[in-house]
Amino acid sequence: MSVAELKNNLHRMVVETNDPEILAQIAALFTSLLGEEDWWDSLSNEQKKKIEEGEADSEAGRTVPYSEVKEKTKGILGNL
């Protein structure tokens, strides 16, 4: 696929969506990839808060081993 075709496809997808969440994520991705802004600055306050809570939980040892998560997920979803 040529650069022109790729640009046209991306433009079409952006024009065809009315989902503000998708558009915000695309804008944040472009900004981050172009080095115009740190990705952290593009997060909402709620997203930043959740990340900080996760870091605090991890530092305090409040974690669940991957093997336990995997088993619990298998029980919920089965073997997809």
Residue pairs with C-beta under 8 A, 6 or more apart in sequence:
1 9
14 23
14 26
17 23
27 42
28 39
28 42
31 37
31 42
32 38
32 39
32 42
40 48
43 51
57 63
